[in-house]
Amino acid sequence: MENIPSDPMMLLSFLNMKLRDFYSNLDELCNALDLDKEEIVKKMAEAGFEYNESQNKFW
């Protein structure tokens, strides 16, 4: 996860922008960017955010 922001707020913005503009779901984003989905979900949960599948965003 070295090519993505390490700061949770920057990561939130980065992920939601990518999900909104380029990817229809988190699995697609993780596959395209070679990211570990579980690691992303865990990191975001530690910052107080969860992925909402129906909205296709973290909040």
C-alpha distance matrix in Angstrom:
0.0 3.8 5.7 5.9 8.3 8.3 11.9 12.7 15.4 13.5 10.8 13.9 15.5 12.7 12.4 16.2 17.0 15.1 16.8 20.1 20.3 18.7 17.9 20.5 18.3 14.9 15.2 15.8 12.9 10.4 12.6 12.9 9.3 8.5 6.4 7.9 10.5 11.8 8.8 8.7 12.5 12.7 10.9 13.0 16.0 15.9 16.2 19.1 17.9 18.2 17.8 21.2 21.7 25.0 23.8 20.5 18.8 17.5 20.2
3.8 0.0 3.8 5.6 7.7 8.0 11.7 13.6 15.9 13.5 11.6 15.2 16.2 13.4 14.1 17.8 18.0 16.4 18.7 21.6 21.4 20.0 19.9 22.8 21.1 17.9 18.4 18.5 15.3 13.4 15.3 14.8 11.0 10.7 9.6 11.6 14.2 15.5 12.4 12.0 15.8 15.9 13.5 15.5 18.7 18.1 18.1 21.2 20.2 21.1 20.8 24.2 24.7 27.9 26.4 23.0 21.1 19.9 22.4
5.7 3.8 0.0 3.8 6.9 8.9 12.1 13.9 15.4 12.4 10.7 14.2 14.3 11.1 12.2 15.7 15.2 13.5 16.3 18.9 18.3 16.9 17.3 20.6 19.4 16.7 17.4 16.8 13.4 12.3 14.1 12.7 9.0 10.0 9.5 12.5 14.6 16.7 14.0 12.7 16.5 17.4 14.9 16.1 19.7 19.6 19.0 21.8 20.3 21.0 20.3 23.3 23.7 26.5 24.8 21.4 19.6 18.9 21.7
5.9 5.6 3.8 0.0 3.8 6.4 9.2 10.4 11.8 8.9 6.9 10.4 10.8 7.8 8.9 12.5 12.5 11.3 13.8 16.4 16.4 15.5 15.8 18.8 17.4 14.6 16.0 15.8 12.2 11.4 14.1 13.0 9.4 10.9 9.3 11.8 13.1 15.1 12.4 10.3 13.8 14.9 12.2 12.8 16.5 16.6 15.6 18.3 16.7 17.7 17.1 20.2 20.9 23.7 21.7 18.5 16.4 15.4 18.0
8.3 7.7 6.9 3.8 0.0 3.8 5.6 7.5 8.7 5.9 5.0 8.8 9.3 7.5 9.4 12.5 12.7 12.7 15.1 17.2 17.6 17.5 17.9 20.7 19.2 16.4 18.4 18.6 14.9 14.3 17.4 16.5 13.0 14.5 12.4 14.3 15.0 16.4 13.5 11.2 14.2 14.8 11.4 11.8 15.5 15.0 13.4 16.4 15.3 17.1 17.2 20.3 21.7 24.3 22.0 19.3 16.5 14.9 16.8
8.3 8.0 8.9 6.4 3.8 0.0 3.8 6.2 8.7 7.4 6.4 9.9 11.5 10.4 11.7 14.7 15.7 15.7 17.6 19.9 20.8 20.7 20.6 23.0 21.0 17.8 19.7 20.5 17.0 15.8 18.9 18.7 15.2 15.8 13.2 14.2 15.1 15.6 12.2 10.6 13.4 13.0 9.4 10.6 13.9 12.6 11.4 14.9 14.6 16.7 17.5 20.9 22.6 25.5 23.4 20.9 17.9 15.6 17.1
11.9 11.7 12.1 9.2 5.6 3.8 0.0 3.8 5.7 5.3 6.0 8.6 10.1 10.3 11.9 14.1 15.3 16.2 17.9 19.7 20.9 21.5 21.5 23.7 21.8 18.9 21.3 22.2 18.7 18.0 21.4 21.1 17.8 18.9 16.1 16.9 17.1 17.4 14.3 12.2 14.2 13.8 10.0 10.2 13.2 11.8 9.6 13.0 13.1 15.8 17.1 20.3 22.6 25.1 22.7 20.6 17.3 14.7 15.4
12.7 13.6 13.9 10.4 7.5 6.2 3.8 0.0 3.8 5.5 4.9 6.0 8.7 9.7 10.3 12.0 14.0 15.1 16.0 17.9 19.7 20.4 20.0 21.7 19.5 16.6 19.4 20.6 17.3 16.8 20.5 20.6 17.7 18.8 15.6 15.9 15.3 15.3 12.7 10.3 11.4 11.2 7.7 6.8 9.8 8.9 6.3 9.3 9.3 12.1 13.7 16.8 19.3 21.8 19.5 17.8 14.3 11.3 11.8
15.4 15.9 15.4 11.8 8.7 8.7 5.7 3.8 0.0 3.8 5.3 5.0 6.3 8.6 9.9 10.7 12.3 14.3 15.3 16.4 18.2 19.6 19.7 21.3 19.7 17.4 20.6 21.4 18.1 18.3 22.0 21.6 19.0 20.7 17.8 18.6 17.6 18.1 15.9 12.9 13.8 14.3 11.1 9.2 12.0 11.7 8.3 10.4 9.8 12.9 14.2 16.7 19.4 21.4 18.5 17.2 13.5 10.9 10.8
13.5 13.5 12.4 8.9 5.9 7.4 5.3 5.5 3.8 0.0 3.8 5.4 5.1 6.1 8.6 10.0 10.6 12.2 14.1 15.3 16.4 17.5 18.1 20.4 19.1 16.9 19.8 20.1 16.5 16.9 20.3 19.4 16.6 18.6 16.2 17.7 17.3 18.4 16.0 13.0 14.7 15.6 12.3 10.9 14.4 14.2 11.3 13.6 12.6 15.0 15.5 18.1 20.2 22.2 19.3 17.4 14.0 12.2 13.1
10.8 11.6 10.7 6.9 5.0 6.4 6.0 4.9 5.3 3.8 0.0 3.8 5.4 4.9 5.9 8.4 9.7 10.5 11.9 13.9 15.2 15.7 15.7 17.8 16.1 13.5 16.3 16.8 13.3 13.4 16.9 16.4 13.7 15.4 12.7 14.0 13.5 14.8 12.5 9.3 11.2 12.5 9.4 8.2 12.0 12.3 10.1 12.4 10.8 12.6 12.7 15.7 17.5 19.9 17.4 15.1 11.9 10.1 11.8
13.9 15.2 14.2 10.4 8.8 9.9 8.6 6.0 5.0 5.4 3.8 0.0 3.8 5.5 5.3 6.1 8.5 10.0 10.5 12.0 14.1 15.2 14.8 16.4 14.7 12.6 15.9 16.7 13.5 14.2 17.8 17.5 15.4 17.3 14.6 15.5 14.0 15.2 13.7 10.1 10.8 12.5 10.1 7.5 10.8 12.0 9.3 10.5 8.2 10.0 10.2 12.7 14.9 17.0 14.3 12.4 8.9 6.8 8.2
15.5 16.2 14.3 10.8 9.3 11.5 10.1 8.7 6.3 5.1 5.4 3.8 0.0 3.8 5.6 5.3 6.0 8.6 9.9 10.4 12.0 13.7 14.3 16.2 15.4 14.0 17.4 17.3 14.0 15.4 18.8 17.7 15.7 18.3 16.2 17.8 16.5 18.3 16.8 13.2 14.2 16.2 13.7 11.3 14.6 15.7 12.8 13.9 11.6 13.2 12.8 14.6 16.5 18.0 14.8 13.0 9.8 9.0 10.2
12.7 13.4 11.1 7.8 7.5 10.4 10.3 9.7 8.6 6.1 4.9 5.5 3.8 0.0 3.8 5.6 5.3 6.2 8.6 10.0 10.7 11.5 12.2 14.8 14.1 12.5 15.4 14.9 11.3 12.6 15.7 14.4 12.2 15.0 13.3 15.5 14.7 17.0 15.4 11.9 13.8 16.0 13.5 11.9 15.5 16.7 14.4 15.9 13.5 14.5 13.5 15.6 16.7 18.6 15.8 13.2 10.7 10.4 12.7
12.4 14.1 12.2 8.9 9.4 11.7 11.9 10.3 9.9 8.6 5.9 5.3 5.6 3.8 0.0 3.8 5.5 5.2 6.0 8.5 10.0 10.2 9.8 11.9 10.6 8.8 11.9 11.8 8.5 9.9 13.2 12.5 10.9 13.4 11.3 13.1 11.6 14.1 13.2 9.5 10.9 13.7 12.0 10.1 13.5 15.3 13.6 14.6 11.6 11.7 10.1 12.3 13.2 15.3 13.0 10.0 7.7 7.7 10.7
16.2 17.8 15.7 12.5 12.5 14.7 14.1 12.0 10.7 10.0 8.4 6.1 5.3 5.6 3.8 0.0 3.8 5.4 5.0 5.9 8.4 9.8 9.7 11.0 10.3 9.7 13.3 13.1 10.3 12.5 15.6 14.9 13.9 16.6 14.7 16.3 14.2 16.5 16.1 12.3 12.8 15.8 14.4 11.6 14.5 16.8 14.7 14.8 11.5 11.5 9.7 10.8 11.9 13.2 10.2 8.0 5.4 6.5 9.0
17.0 18.0 15.2 12.5 12.7 15.7 15.3 14.0 12.3 10.6 9.7 8.5 6.0 5.3 5.5 3.8 0.0 3.8 5.5 5.1 5.9 8.0 9.3 11.5 11.9 11.8 15.0 13.8 10.9 13.6 16.2 14.6 13.7 17.0 15.8 18.0 16.5 19.2 18.6 14.9 16.0 18.9 17.2 14.9 18.0 20.0 17.7 18.2 15.1 15.3 13.4 14.2 14.8 15.8 12.7 10.4 8.7 10.2 12.5
15.1 16.4 13.5 11.3 12.7 15.7 16.2 15.1 14.3 12.2 10.5 10.0 8.6 6.2 5.2 5.4 3.8 0.0 3.8 5.5 5.3 5.3 6.4 9.3 9.7 9.5 12.1 10.4 7.5 10.4 12.7 10.8 10.2 13.6 13.0 15.5 14.3 17.4 17.0 13.6 15.1 18.2 16.9 15.1 18.3 20.4 18.8 19.5 16.2 15.8 13.3 14.4 14.2 15.7 13.3 10.2 9.4 11.2 14.3
16.8 18.7 16.3 13.8 15.1 17.6 17.9 16.0 15.3 14.1 11.9 10.5 9.9 8.6 6.0 5.0 5.5 3.8 0.0 3.8 5.7 5.7 4.7 6.4 6.5 7.0 10.1 9.0 7.0 10.2 12.5 11.5 11.7 14.6 13.6 15.4 13.3 16.3 16.7 13.3 13.8 17.4 16.8 14.5 17.2 19.9 18.4 18.4 14.8 13.7 10.7 11.2 10.6 11.9 9.8 6.5 6.6 9.2 12.4
20.1 21.6 18.9 16.4 17.2 19.9 19.7 17.9 16.4 15.3 13.9 12.0 10.4 10.0 8.5 5.9 5.1 5.5 3.8 0.0 3.8 6.1 6.7 7.6 9.0 10.5 13.5 12.1 10.5 13.9 15.9 14.6 15.0 18.1 17.3 19.2 17.0 19.9 20.3 16.7 17.0 20.5 19.7 17.0 19.6 22.2 20.3 20.1 16.5 15.6 12.8 12.4 12.1 12.2 9.4 7.3 7.5 10.6 13.1
20.3 21.4 18.3 16.4 17.6 20.8 20.9 19.7 18.2 16.4 15.2 14.1 12.0 10.7 10.0 8.4 5.9 5.3 5.7 3.8 0.0 3.8 6.5 8.6 10.8 12.3 14.7 12.4 10.7 14.4 15.8 13.6 14.2 17.7 17.6 20.1 18.5 21.8 21.9 18.5 19.4 22.8 21.8 19.6 22.5 24.9 23.0 23.1 19.7 19.0 16.1 16.0 15.3 15.5 13.0 10.8 11.1 14.0 16.6
18.7 20.0 16.9 15.5 17.5 20.7 21.5 20.4 19.6 17.5 15.7 15.2 13.7 11.5 10.2 9.8 8.0 5.3 5.7 6.1 3.8 0.0 3.8 7.0 9.2 10.6 12.2 9.3 8.0 11.7 12.5 10.1 11.3 14.8 15.2 17.9 16.6 20.1 20.5 17.4 18.6 22.1 21.4 19.6 22.5 25.0 23.6 24.0 20.5 19.4 16.2 16.5 15.1 15.9 14.2 11.2 12.1 14.9 18.1
17.9 19.9 17.3 15.8 17.9 20.6 21.5 20.0 19.7 18.1 15.7 14.8 14.3 12.2 9.8 9.7 9.3 6.4 4.7 6.7 6.5 3.8 0.0 3.8 5.6 7.3 8.7 6.1 5.6 9.4 10.2 8.9 10.6 13.4 13.5 15.6 13.8 17.3 18.2 15.3 16.1 19.8 19.7 18.0 20.5 23.3 22.4 22.4 18.8 17.1 13.7 13.9 12.0 13.2 12.2 8.8 10.4 13.3 16.7
20.5 22.8 20.6 18.8 20.7 23.0 23.7 21.7 21.3 20.4 17.8 16.4 16.2 14.8 11.9 11.0 11.5 9.3 6.4 7.6 8.6 7.0 3.8 0.0 3.8 7.2 8.6 6.8 7.9 11.1 11.8 11.5 13.6 15.8 15.6 16.9 14.5 17.7 19.3 16.5 16.4 20.3 20.7 18.7 20.6 23.8 23.1 22.6 18.8 16.5 12.8 12.1 9.6 10.2 10.0 7.1 9.9 13.2 16.3
18.3 21.1 19.4 17.4 19.2 21.0 21.8 19.5 19.7 19.1 16.1 14.7 15.4 14.1 10.6 10.3 11.9 9.7 6.5 9.0 10.8 9.2 5.6 3.8 0.0 3.8 5.6 5.5 6.5 8.9 10.3 11.0 12.6 14.1 13.2 14.0 11.1 14.1 15.9 13.3 12.9 16.7 17.5 15.7 17.3 20.6 20.3 19.7 16.1 13.5 9.8 9.7 7.1 9.1 9.3 5.8 8.4 10.9 14.3
14.9 17.9 16.7 14.6 16.4 17.8 18.9 16.6 17.4 16.9 13.5 12.6 14.0 12.5 8.8 9.7 11.8 9.5 7.0 10.5 12.3 10.6 7.3 7.2 3.8 0.0 3.8 5.4 5.1 6.1 8.5 9.9 10.5 11.6 10.0 10.4 7.5 10.5 12.1 9.6 9.5 13.2 14.0 12.6 14.4 17.5 17.5 17.3 13.9 11.5 8.2 9.5 8.0 11.0 10.9 7.3 8.3 9.6 13.3
15.2 18.4 17.4 16.0 18.4 19.7 21.3 19.4 20.6 19.8 16.3 15.9 17.4 15.4 11.9 13.3 15.0 12.1 10.1 13.5 14.7 12.2 8.7 8.6 5.6 3.8 0.0 3.8 5.5 5.2 6.1 8.5 10.0 10.2 9.3 9.4 7.0 10.2 12.3 10.8 11.0 14.4 15.7 15.0 16.6 19.5 20.1 20.2 16.9 14.3 11.2 12.5 10.3 13.3 14.0 10.6 12.0 13.2 16.8
15.8 18.5 16.8 15.8 18.6 20.5 22.2 20.6 21.4 20.1 16.8 16.7 17.3 14.9 11.8 13.1 13.8 10.4 9.0 12.1 12.4 9.3 6.1 6.8 5.5 5.4 3.8 0.0 3.8 5.5 5.2 6.1 8.6 9.7 10.0 11.4 9.8 13.4 15.0 13.1 14.0 17.4 18.1 17.3 19.4 22.2 22.3 22.6 19.2 16.9 13.6 14.5 12.1 14.5 14.7 11.1 12.8 14.7 18.4
12.9 15.3 13.4 12.2 14.9 17.0 18.7 17.3 18.1 16.5 13.3 13.5 14.0 11.3 8.5 10.3 10.9 7.5 7.0 10.5 10.7 8.0 5.6 7.9 6.5 5.1 5.5 3.8 0.0 3.8 5.5 5.2 6.1 8.2 7.9 10.1 8.9 12.6 13.3 10.9 12.4 15.8 15.7 14.9 17.6 20.0 19.7 20.4 17.2 15.5 12.6 14.2 12.7 15.2 14.6 10.8 11.4 12.8 16.6
10.4 13.4 12.3 11.4 14.3 15.8 18.0 16.8 18.3 16.9 13.4 14.2 15.4 12.6 9.9 12.5 13.6 10.4 10.2 13.9 14.4 11.7 9.4 11.1 8.9 6.1 5.2 5.5 3.8 0.0 3.8 5.5 5.3 5.5 4.6 6.4 5.9 9.7 10.3 8.7 10.7 13.6 13.8 13.9 16.4 18.5 18.8 19.9 17.0 15.4 12.9 15.2 14.0 17.1 16.8 13.1 13.3 13.8 17.6
12.6 15.3 14.1 14.1 17.4 18.9 21.4 20.5 22.0 20.3 16.9 17.8 18.8 15.7 13.2 15.6 16.2 12.7 12.5 15.9 15.8 12.5 10.2 11.8 10.3 8.5 6.1 5.2 5.5 3.8 0.0 3.8 5.6 5.1 6.5 8.3 8.5 12.1 13.1 12.2 14.1 16.8 17.3 17.6 19.9 22.0 22.6 23.6 20.7 18.8 16.1 18.0 16.1 19.0 19.2 15.4 16.3 17.3 21.1
12.9 14.8 12.7 13.0 16.5 18.7 21.1 20.6 21.6 19.4 16.4 17.5 17.7 14.4 12.5 14.9 14.6 10.8 11.5 14.6 13.6 10.1 8.9 11.5 11.0 9.9 8.5 6.1 5.2 5.5 3.8 0.0 3.8 5.6 7.9 10.8 11.3 15.0 15.3 13.9 16.1 19.0 18.8 18.9 21.6 23.6 23.6 24.8 21.8 20.3 17.6 19.3 17.6 20.1 19.6 15.8 16.6 17.9 21.7
9.3 11.0 9.0 9.4 13.0 15.2 17.8 17.7 19.0 16.6 13.7 15.4 15.7 12.2 10.9 13.9 13.7 10.2 11.7 15.0 14.2 11.3 10.6 13.6 12.6 10.5 10.0 8.6 6.1 5.3 5.6 3.8 0.0 3.8 5.5 9.2 10.4 13.9 13.2 11.8 14.7 17.1 16.3 16.8 19.8 21.3 21.2 22.9 20.2 19.4 17.1 19.4 18.4 21.2 20.3 16.5 16.4 17.0 20.6
8.5 10.7 10.0 10.9 14.5 15.8 18.9 18.8 20.7 18.6 15.4 17.3 18.3 15.0 13.4 16.6 17.0 13.6 14.6 18.1 17.7 14.8 13.4 15.8 14.1 11.6 10.2 9.7 8.2 5.5 5.1 5.6 3.8 0.0 3.8 6.9 9.1 12.2 11.7 11.3 14.3 16.2 16.0 17.1 19.8 21.1 21.6 23.4 21.1 20.0 18.0 20.6 19.5 22.6 22.2 18.5 18.4 18.6 22.2
6.4 9.6 9.5 9.3 12.4 13.2 16.1 15.6 17.8 16.2 12.7 14.6 16.2 13.3 11.3 14.7 15.8 13.0 13.6 17.3 17.6 15.2 13.5 15.6 13.2 10.0 9.3 10.0 7.9 4.6 6.5 7.9 5.5 3.8 0.0 3.8 6.0 8.9 8.0 7.6 10.7 12.4 12.2 13.4 16.0 17.3 18.0 19.8 17.6 16.6 15.1 18.0 17.5 20.8 20.4 16.7 16.1 15.8 19.2
7.9 11.6 12.5 11.8 14.3 14.2 16.9 15.9 18.6 17.7 14.0 15.5 17.8 15.5 13.1 16.3 18.0 15.5 15.4 19.2 20.1 17.9 15.6 16.9 14.0 10.4 9.4 11.4 10.1 6.4 8.3 10.8 9.2 6.9 3.8 0.0 3.8 5.6 5.3 6.3 8.8 10.0 10.7 12.4 14.3 15.5 17.0 18.6 16.7 15.4 14.2 17.4 16.9 20.6 20.6 17.2 16.6 15.7 19.0
10.5 14.2 14.6 13.1 15.0 15.1 17.1 15.3 17.6 17.3 13.5 14.0 16.5 14.7 11.6 14.2 16.5 14.3 13.3 17.0 18.5 16.6 13.8 14.5 11.1 7.5 7.0 9.8 8.9 5.9 8.5 11.3 10.4 9.1 6.0 3.8 0.0 3.8 5.4 5.1 6.1 8.5 9.9 10.6 12.1 14.2 15.5 16.4 14.1 12.2 10.8 13.7 13.2 17.0 17.2 14.0 13.6 12.8 16.0
11.8 15.5 16.7 15.1 16.4 15.6 17.4 15.3 18.1 18.4 14.8 15.2 18.3 17.0 14.1 16.5 19.2 17.4 16.3 19.9 21.8 20.1 17.3 17.7 14.1 10.5 10.2 13.4 12.6 9.7 12.1 15.0 13.9 12.2 8.9 5.6 3.8 0.0 3.8 5.5 5.1 6.0 8.5 9.9 10.4 12.2 14.3 15.1 13.5 11.7 11.3 14.5 14.5 18.3 18.8 16.1 15.3 13.8 16.4
8.8 12.4 14.0 12.4 13.5 12.2 14.3 12.7 15.9 16.0 12.5 13.7 16.8 15.4 13.2 16.1 18.6 17.0 16.7 20.3 21.9 20.5 18.2 19.3 15.9 12.1 12.3 15.0 13.3 10.3 13.1 15.3 13.2 11.7 8.0 5.3 5.4 3.8 0.0 3.8 5.5 5.1 6.0 8.5 9.8 10.6 12.5 14.2 13.1 12.4 12.6 16.2 16.8 20.5 20.3 17.5 16.0 14.0 16.5
8.7 12.0 12.7 10.3 11.2 10.6 12.2 10.3 12.9 13.0 9.3 10.1 13.2 11.9 9.5 12.3 14.9 13.6 13.3 16.7 18.5 17.4 15.3 16.5 13.3 9.6 10.8 13.1 10.9 8.7 12.2 13.9 11.8 11.3 7.6 6.3 5.1 5.5 3.8 0.0 3.8 5.4 5.2 6.1 8.5 9.9 10.8 12.4 10.6 10.0 9.8 13.4 14.3 17.9 17.2 14.3 12.5 10.6 13.3
12.5 15.8 16.5 13.8 14.2 13.4 14.2 11.4 13.8 14.7 11.2 10.8 14.2 13.8 10.9 12.8 16.0 15.1 13.8 17.0 19.4 18.6 16.1 16.4 12.9 9.5 11.0 14.0 12.4 10.7 14.1 16.1 14.7 14.3 10.7 8.8 6.1 5.1 5.5 3.8 0.0 3.8 5.6 5.2 6.0 8.6 10.0 10.4 8.4 7.0 7.2 10.9 12.1 15.7 15.4 13.1 11.4 9.1 11.4
12.7 15.9 17.4 14.9 14.8 13.0 13.8 11.2 14.3 15.6 12.5 12.5 16.2 16.0 13.7 15.8 18.9 18.2 17.4 20.5 22.8 22.1 19.8 20.3 16.7 13.2 14.4 17.4 15.8 13.6 16.8 19.0 17.1 16.2 12.4 10.0 8.5 6.0 5.1 5.4 3.8 0.0 3.8 5.4 5.0 6.2 8.7 9.7 9.2 8.8 10.3 13.9 15.5 19.0 18.7 16.7 14.7 11.9 13.4
10.9 13.5 14.9 12.2 11.4 9.4 10.0 7.7 11.1 12.3 9.4 10.1 13.7 13.5 12.0 14.4 17.2 16.9 16.8 19.7 21.8 21.4 19.7 20.7 17.5 14.0 15.7 18.1 15.7 13.8 17.3 18.8 16.3 16.0 12.2 10.7 9.9 8.5 6.0 5.2 5.6 3.8 0.0 3.8 5.5 5.2 6.6 8.9 8.7 9.7 11.3 15.0 17.0 20.3 19.3 17.1 14.6 11.5 12.9
13.0 15.5 16.1 12.8 11.8 10.6 10.2 6.8 9.2 10.9 8.2 7.5 11.3 11.9 10.1 11.6 14.9 15.1 14.5 17.0 19.6 19.6 18.0 18.7 15.7 12.6 15.0 17.3 14.9 13.9 17.6 18.9 16.8 17.1 13.4 12.4 10.6 9.9 8.5 6.1 5.2 5.4 3.8 0.0 3.8 5.4 5.1 6.4 5.1 6.4 8.3 11.9 14.3 17.3 16.0 14.2 11.4 8.0 9.1
16.0 18.7 19.7 16.5 15.5 13.9 13.2 9.8 12.0 14.4 12.0 10.8 14.6 15.5 13.5 14.5 18.0 18.3 17.2 19.6 22.5 22.5 20.5 20.6 17.3 14.4 16.6 19.4 17.6 16.4 19.9 21.6 19.8 19.8 16.0 14.3 12.1 10.4 9.8 8.5 6.0 5.0 5.5 3.8 0.0 3.8 5.3 4.9 4.9 5.7 8.7 11.9 14.6 17.5 16.7 15.6 13.0 9.5 9.7
15.9 18.1 19.6 16.6 15.0 12.6 11.8 8.9 11.7 14.2 12.3 12.0 15.7 16.7 15.3 16.8 20.0 20.4 19.9 22.2 24.9 25.0 23.3 23.8 20.6 17.5 19.5 22.2 20.0 18.5 22.0 23.6 21.3 21.1 17.3 15.5 14.2 12.2 10.6 9.9 8.6 6.2 5.2 5.4 3.8 0.0 3.8 5.4 7.4 9.3 12.3 15.6 18.3 21.2 20.2 19.0 16.1 12.5 12.4
16.2 18.1 19.0 15.6 13.4 11.4 9.6 6.3 8.3 11.3 10.1 9.3 12.8 14.4 13.6 14.7 17.7 18.8 18.4 20.3 23.0 23.6 22.4 23.1 20.3 17.5 20.1 22.3 19.7 18.8 22.6 23.6 21.2 21.6 18.0 17.0 15.5 14.3 12.5 10.8 10.0 8.7 6.6 5.1 5.3 3.8 0.0 3.8 5.8 9.0 12.0 15.1 18.1 20.6 19.0 17.9 14.6 10.9 10.2
19.1 21.2 21.8 18.3 16.4 14.9 13.0 9.3 10.4 13.6 12.4 10.5 13.9 15.9 14.6 14.8 18.2 19.5 18.4 20.1 23.1 24.0 22.4 22.6 19.7 17.3 20.2 22.6 20.4 19.9 23.6 24.8 22.9 23.4 19.8 18.6 16.4 15.1 14.2 12.4 10.4 9.7 8.9 6.4 4.9 5.4 3.8 0.0 3.8 6.9 10.5 12.9 16.3 18.5 17.0 16.6 13.5 9.8 8.2
17.9 20.2 20.3 16.7 15.3 14.6 13.1 9.3 9.8 12.6 10.8 8.2 11.6 13.5 11.6 11.5 15.1 16.2 14.8 16.5 19.7 20.5 18.8 18.8 16.1 13.9 16.9 19.2 17.2 17.0 20.7 21.8 20.2 21.1 17.6 16.7 14.1 13.5 13.1 10.6 8.4 9.2 8.7 5.1 4.9 7.4 5.8 3.8 0.0 3.8 6.9 9.4 12.8 15.0 13.4 12.9 9.7 6.0 5.0
18.2 21.1 21.0 17.7 17.1 16.7 15.8 12.1 12.9 15.0 12.6 10.0 13.2 14.5 11.7 11.5 15.3 15.8 13.7 15.6 19.0 19.4 17.1 16.5 13.5 11.5 14.3 16.9 15.5 15.4 18.8 20.3 19.4 20.0 16.6 15.4 12.2 11.7 12.4 10.0 7.0 8.8 9.7 6.4 5.7 9.3 9.0 6.9 3.8 0.0 3.8 6.4 9.5 12.0 11.2 10.6 8.3 5.3 5.6
17.8 20.8 20.3 17.1 17.2 17.5 17.1 13.7 14.2 15.5 12.7 10.2 12.8 13.5 10.1 9.7 13.4 13.3 10.7 12.8 16.1 16.2 13.7 12.8 9.8 8.2 11.2 13.6 12.6 12.9 16.1 17.6 17.1 18.0 15.1 14.2 10.8 11.3 12.6 9.8 7.2 10.3 11.3 8.3 8.7 12.3 12.0 10.5 6.9 3.8 0.0 3.8 6.1 9.1 8.5 7.2 5.7 4.2 6.5
21.2 24.2 23.3 20.2 20.3 20.9 20.3 16.8 16.7 18.1 15.7 12.7 14.6 15.6 12.3 10.8 14.2 14.4 11.2 12.4 16.0 16.5 13.9 12.1 9.7 9.5 12.5 14.5 14.2 15.2 18.0 19.3 19.4 20.6 18.0 17.4 13.7 14.5 16.2 13.4 10.9 13.9 15.0 11.9 11.9 15.6 15.1 12.9 9.4 6.4 3.8 0.0 3.8 5.7 5.4 5.7 5.5 5.9 7.2
21.7 24.7 23.7 20.9 21.7 22.6 22.6 19.3 19.4 20.2 17.5 14.9 16.5 16.7 13.2 11.9 14.8 14.2 10.6 12.1 15.3 15.1 12.0 9.6 7.1 8.0 10.3 12.1 12.7 14.0 16.1 17.6 18.4 19.5 17.5 16.9 13.2 14.5 16.8 14.3 12.1 15.5 17.0 14.3 14.6 18.3 18.1 16.3 12.8 9.5 6.1 3.8 0.0 3.8 5.5 4.8 6.9 8.6 10.7
25.0 27.9 26.5 23.7 24.3 25.5 25.1 21.8 21.4 22.2 19.9 17.0 18.0 18.6 15.3 13.2 15.8 15.7 11.9 12.2 15.5 15.9 13.2 10.2 9.1 11.0 13.3 14.5 15.2 17.1 19.0 20.1 21.2 22.6 20.8 20.6 17.0 18.3 20.5 17.9 15.7 19.0 20.3 17.3 17.5 21.2 20.6 18.5 15.0 12.0 9.1 5.7 3.8 0.0 3.8 5.5 8.2 10.6 11.9
23.8 26.4 24.8 21.7 22.0 23.4 22.7 19.5 18.5 19.3 17.4 14.3 14.8 15.8 13.0 10.2 12.7 13.3 9.8 9.4 13.0 14.2 12.2 10.0 9.3 10.9 14.0 14.7 14.6 16.8 19.2 19.6 20.3 22.2 20.4 20.6 17.2 18.8 20.3 17.2 15.4 18.7 19.3 16.0 16.7 20.2 19.0 17.0 13.4 11.2 8.5 5.4 5.5 3.8 0.0 3.8 5.5 8.4 9.5
20.5 23.0 21.4 18.5 19.3 20.9 20.6 17.8 17.2 17.4 15.1 12.4 13.0 13.2 10.0 8.0 10.4 10.2 6.5 7.3 10.8 11.2 8.8 7.1 5.8 7.3 10.6 11.1 10.8 13.1 15.4 15.8 16.5 18.5 16.7 17.2 14.0 16.1 17.5 14.3 13.1 16.7 17.1 14.2 15.6 19.0 17.9 16.6 12.9 10.6 7.2 5.7 4.8 5.5 3.8 0.0 3.8 7.2 9.7
18.8 21.1 19.6 16.4 16.5 17.9 17.3 14.3 13.5 14.0 11.9 8.9 9.8 10.7 7.7 5.4 8.7 9.4 6.6 7.5 11.1 12.1 10.4 9.9 8.4 8.3 12.0 12.8 11.4 13.3 16.3 16.6 16.4 18.4 16.1 16.6 13.6 15.3 16.0 12.5 11.4 14.7 14.6 11.4 13.0 16.1 14.6 13.5 9.7 8.3 5.7 5.5 6.9 8.2 5.5 3.8 0.0 3.8 6.5
17.5 19.9 18.9 15.4 14.9 15.6 14.7 11.3 10.9 12.2 10.1 6.8 9.0 10.4 7.7 6.5 10.2 11.2 9.2 10.6 14.0 14.9 13.3 13.2 10.9 9.6 13.2 14.7 12.8 13.8 17.3 17.9 17.0 18.6 15.8 15.7 12.8 13.8 14.0 10.6 9.1 11.9 11.5 8.0 9.5 12.5 10.9 9.8 6.0 5.3 4.2 5.9 8.6 10.6 8.4 7.2 3.8 0.0 3.8
20.2 22.4 21.7 18.0 16.8 17.1 15.4 11.8 10.8 13.1 11.8 8.2 10.2 12.7 10.7 9.0 12.5 14.3 12.4 13.1 16.6 18.1 16.7 16.3 14.3 13.3 16.8 18.4 16.6 17.6 21.1 21.7 20.6 22.2 19.2 19.0 16.0 16.4 16.5 13.3 11.4 13.4 12.9 9.1 9.7 12.4 10.2 8.2 5.0 5.6 6.5 7.2 10.7 11.9 9.5 9.7 6.5 3.8 0.0
